[in-house]
């Protein structure tokens, strides 16, 4: 954001199926909220930061508001949370269904919104064409000073809506744009082309099966009820991004919808929610697999762990609900994962109870360890020293009666980690030997819970081997040598 001023909080509300999520996505200019014809798709509020005319804005898509408070169940939780969000916002954009027409419920909701004492902008949606503008007339009964006809689906009328938001915003939250001086470009002929460096708060996704306790865990980490929690599986639909501060570290934590096997998904909405979860996983660095201790490790848990790992994400296992399970539950989960995925390195596993708040310190410590390894930069001399020692302790098998020589190694990427090995016979390095090297590297560079990819390349024919590290030069009989390591799975 270009200003140090706090964002202007603009909340979108309205009755079910008015088009709130469609308008939210249209204003953001990207698809973040799930959109479906069924009413009540949005449950948790969906927040996103954006900038317009130099001003930071936090846009909030809410679960909607009804004419009277709901009593009992999930509906009451959604309604109550929406009311809290509206009360904390700076401006409310109340969206009405122009196609459905004005109803007594719309009038009742308008009266309730006025009791909040917040500026309310009334926008009539689904005014897709000029001939539809007549639909605004019947909504004049709401007593609004001004009505805005918009089409969230086609983007019609949004310029006028933004202008009104900006006008009110200047009154409720004073804002002065900050001029950012342009930086001179510095030419550097020796600069290397590298992957973008990881920056900003570590991005962490909570993944798991429905009802494993992901939203409860998010609420515990945040310190208040940010996500709606209900015993009904599939309560969470949109992926929720929340910044959390712990000590001097900030984390961006994303709560995702529970993921079931595709064959178990029977509703379109759940399919969209699953797609949203997978998109969220693609923009994170570390996945926390939340496992239900009262159920144990299931096949779907293993599939989700494998999915995160294959996509190059760091992984932490959080065994939740340990307050409701025997003491051995967490250890049994750990042993089962190790048995069913023997090709994986040991993963950080923590016992937590989102309900009681136990294990949160250990969870943060595990996250810091995995993020540190995920983002770490490995010194090239140190990397070659480790590889040299590993090769000296356990040389690779010959190929067609000719020795395989590792010329040198280099870190070609981090976040996720990737190492290139340059050898005299390109591509001919047994997978078992690569697993051995991965094990050595993980141990030496503390890459715990971090995927490590090795790419084998052919060294140029005239390329000489990397110089022998000083720490291994001139070893005599009494010199300390690296013990010969067995081929261990990574």
N, C-alpha and C positions, 0 to 999 in steps of 0.2 A: 504494500500500500504506500501511497506517496505522501501520507500525512500521519503524524503521530496522534491525531485526534481519534477518539474512540469511534467505532463504526456506528452508523445510524441503523437501528434495528427496525426492520420493516417486516411485519408478520402478515401472512396471507391466511384469511379464514373464510368461512362460508359453510353452507349446509352441504351434506353429502352430494357428490356428483356435480357440483357447480363448476368444476374444472380447476381447482386450486393447484394441483400438482402439475397440470399442463401449463398453467400460467407461471409457476415457479421455474419450470424448465425453460420456458420461453424467455423469461427475464434474465436467466443465467446464461442463456445461449448454449446450453449443453443439457444432456439428459442425465439428471441425477436422481430425481424422484420417479418411482414406479407409477405408471399411468395405466388405468384400466377402467372399463365401463362400469364395473361393480362399485356400488357405494361403499365408503368406509375403507378404502384401500390403505390410505395413510393413517398410521396409528401414532408412532413417535413423531415428534417434530423433526423436520429435516432442515438443517442449517447449512448455509454456504456463504462464504465471503466473496465479495466482488467489488469492483470499483466503477463508478460512473462520474464523469466530469471531474476526475481527481479526488472524489470523495469516497472513503471506504464505507461500504454498506454490508450489513449482515442480513441476508434474506432468510426468512423462516417459513417453511410450509408446515401448517398445523394439521391436526387430525379433524378439524372442523368443530363447529359448535351447534348445539340444538336449541330449540325454543325453551326448554326447561331442563334443569339438571337431571341427568340420568341416575338411576338408583341400582346399585349392585352390578357386579361382574366387570368384564373387560370394557364395556361401553362407558361405565362410570369413570374408570381410570383414564381412558382416552379423553373424555370430556373435561375432567378435572385438570389434566395436564395442559390441555389446550387453553383453558381459562387462565392458568398460571402464566403461560407463555405470553398471552395477549396482555396481561396486566404488566408484564415486564418490558414490553416492546415500546418503541417511540411512536410508531405509526402503524395503524391497522388498515390493511386493504381488504375490505369485505366484498367477496365475489358473489354475485347473484346469477342464477341460471336464467338467461334471457329467453331461452327456448321453452323452458317450463313455465315461465310467467310468475307473477307475484303471488305468494301464498300467505295465509295468516301466520305460518311458521316463520316466514321471512320477516314479517313485521315484529314478531315477538323477539327474534334474534337481534334485530336492529335496536330494539329498546334495551336489551341486555348489554349490548356493546356500549351504548351511551353511558351506562352506569360505571364503566371503567374509567371514564375521564380522559380517554386517549383520543387523539385526532383519528377520525375514521374516514377513509375514502371509499365511497360506494362505486363499484365497477360492475356493470352488467355484461356478462360474458356471452359468447356465442352470437355476437352481432357480426357475422361473417361478411355481410355485404351491405351496401348502402340501403337497400330496401328493408333491411332488418332493423334500421335505426328507430323505427316506430315502436319497437319493443320497449324502448326506454320509458315511454309515456306512463305506462301503468305503474312503474316503480317510483314515480314521483310521490306516491302516497307515503313513502318512507320518510318524507320530510327532509331529505338531504339537500344541502345547498347546491350541490352539483353532482350529476351522474355522468360516468364515463362509460361509453360503449366500447367494448374491446372484443377481440377474438384471440383467445389464448392459442388456439390451434393454428391460426394464420398470421399472428403478429399485428393485427389491425388495431389501431388506437393506442398502442403502448407508448408512443412518444408523448402524447398528452398526459398519460398516466404518470410517466416518469417526471414530467415537468411539475405536476402537482406534488409529487413526493418530495422533489427537491425544494419546492417553495415552502412546504410545511417543515421540512427538515432544517432549513435555515433558522426557523423560529424555535424549534424545540431543542435542537443540538447545534449551537453556533459552530461554524466551521470556516477556517481560513486555509485555503490551499497553500502548500509549502512548495516553493520553487526548488527543484533539485538541479544543481549545477551539472552541466554535461561534463563527462570525464574524457580527457584526451586519450586517444588510442595510442598505445605504445607498441611499436613494431619490435618483434623478437624473432629473428630469423632462425634461432635455435630452438624455438618452442616446439614441443612435441604435440601431436594430435592425440588426445587421450579421451576416454569416456568421461562424461560429466561426473564431477566429484559428488558423493553423497553429501547432502547438506540439510539443514533444518532439523526439526524434531524427528526422532526415530518414528517411523510409521509402523504401527503394530495392528494386526487384524485379529479379532477374536473369532475363531471358527469352531464349528462343531455341529453335532446333530441337534434337531429341535429339542428344546426343553433340557439341554445340558446345563443351562445356567449362565449363558453368555451375557445376557442383558443384566442379570443380577450382579455379575462380576463387574461389568462396566459401571453400574451404579455405585458399587462399593469403591471402585477406584476413583470415581469422580467425587464421591462424598455426598451425593444427593440423587434423587430419582430422575436421572436424565432419560433413561429408557423405560418404557412401560413393561412391567413384568406381570405375567399371568400364567396360570397353569395350562392354558390352552396352547398346544404346540403350534408354532408358526406365527406367534404374536408379532415378532419383529419381521418387517418386510423390506423397508429401505435400509441401506447401509448407512450407519450413523457415524459421522466424524466428530470426535470430541478431543480437544486439547486438555491434557492433564498435567499438572505440575506436581512433581515429587522431589523434595529437596531442591537442588539447583538445576534439575533436569526437567525438560518439557517433553512430553510424548504426545503423538497424535494417534489416538486409539480409535479403531473402527469396529463397531459392533455389526456383525453381519447376520443375515437370516440363516436359520438352521438349514443344513443341506442333507437331503435324503437321497436315496438311490433314485435315478431317473424313472425307473419302473414304478416307484411308489408315488410319483407326482401326478396328481389327477386334475389339479386346478391350474388354469392359466396364470393366475396371480402368483402361485407358488413357483411356477416356472420362471416368471419375471424376477421374483425375489432371489431365486437361485442364480440367475444371470447377474443380478446386481452384486451378489456376494462374490462371484468369480471375478467381476471387474474390480471390486475392492481389493481382492487378494493380489491382483496384478499390479496395484500401485502401492503395495506395502513392502517392507523389508523383512519383517519377522511375523510369523503366524503363531498365535497361542491356541493350541488345540485344547478345547475345554472338554474333558471327559467326565461323565457322570459316574461317581464312585459307587453309587447304589446299583448301577447296571453293569459296570466294568467295560473293558475294551471290546468294541463291536467291530464287525467287518467294515461298517461305514466309517468308523473312526480311523481305521487303518487306511482306507481309501483316501480320506481327506488329508491325512498326514503325508501319504505318498504324493498326492496332488500338489500340496504346498512345496514339498521337497523337489519334485521334478520341475516346478516353476522357479526354482532357484531362491526360495525363501528360507530364512532361518526359522528354526522351529523350537518351541517350548511346549512341553506337555503340562497342563494344569488339571490335576485331578480334583474336581469340585465335589461339594457335598460330603466331605470327609466327616463332618459332624453327624451325618446320618448313616455312615458305613463303618464296618469294622476297621480296627487300626491297621490291619494288613492290606486293606483295599488298595492303597497307593502302591505298595511294594508289588502286589500282584499285577497291577496295571503295568508297572515298569518291567516286570519279568515277562509278561505276555508280549509287550511290544518288542523287547529284545529277542524273544524266541521267534516271533512271526516276521520280524524284519532283521534277520541276522546280518544282512549286507550293510546295514546302517551303522554309523558310529553311535556311541551312547548319547542320548539326548537329555537335556536338562528336564527334570521332572520335579514339580512342586506340589505339595498337598495344600489345598485351599478350601475355605468355606466362604462363599460370597455372602451367605446369610449371617454368619458369626463374625466375619472379618478376619479370620485367622489365615496366616500364610501370605499376606500381602507383601510384607517385607521381602520374603524369599522370592516372590514372583518378580518384584522390581530388580532384585539382584540378578536373577536369571536373565531377565531382559537385557540388563546392562552388559552382561558377559557375552550374550549372543550378538547384540548390536555392535559391541566393540570388535568382536572377531569378524563380523560381516563387513564392517567399514574399514578394517585395518589395512594399512599400507605396509608391504613387506619389503625390507631392504634387499636389493639384488645381491650384494656380496654375501649377506647372511643366508639368503635363500640358496645360493650356490654352495655355500659351506655345508648346509644341512643336506642337500642332495648329494654332494660329494661323499659325506660321511655315510649316508644311507647306501650308496652304490658300493662303497668300499667294504661295508659290512655285509652286503648281500648283493652280489652282482646279478644283473639280468641274464636270463637264459640266452644261449646262442641261437641265432637264426641261420639255418642251413650251414651249420658248422662254422659260422663266423660270429665273432663277439659283437654284442651291441654296446656301443659306447654313448653315454649321455654327455654331450658336449657342454651344454650350459642350460640354465633355467631362468625364466623371467616371469614376473607377475604382469599379466596382460589386462587384468580387470579386477576391480573390487566391487563389492555390493551388486551381485554376488562375486565370490572369489574365483579367479581363473588363473591357472599357471600353464605356461607353455614350456615344454621340454624339447630341446633340440638334440636329436640323436643322429648317429651316422647312418642309420637305416630307417628312413622316414616311415612312420606309421606302424612299424613292426616292434611294438613293445607290448608284451602280454598284459591282458587286463588284470590278471592276478598281481603282476608286478606294479601296475599303476595303483591298485588298492593298497599295496604295501607302502608306496611312496606317499599316498594320501594320508595314511595312518601316521607316518613319521611327521609329515608337515603339520597335521592337525595338532599333534602332541607338542611340537616345538614352537608353534606360533599361536597356541591357545585358540584354535578355531573350533570352539565347542558349539554344537548345534548349528553349524554353518555348512551349507553345501560347498564342496570344493571340486571344481572341474579341472581335469588335466587334459591338455591338448598336445598331442605328440606331433612334432614337425621334423622334417628333414633339415639338418644343418647344411649350410653351403659346403661344397666339397673342399674348398680351401680354408674353411673355418677351423681354427685351432681350438682345442679344448680350453675351457676357462682355466685361468691360473689356479694352481692348488692353493687353498686357503692357508694363510700363515699358521693357523692353529693346528694344521695337520702336517706341515712341512717338517722334514728332518726327524721323523719319529724313529726312535731307536727301539731296541728290544724291550726296554723298560717303559717305553712311553705308553700312556693310556690310550686305548683304542675303543672305538664304539662297539659295544657288544653286537654280535650277529643277531639280527632280529628275524623272527619267523614271519612268514607271509601271513599277515592278519587282514581280515576283511575290514573295509572302511565303513 
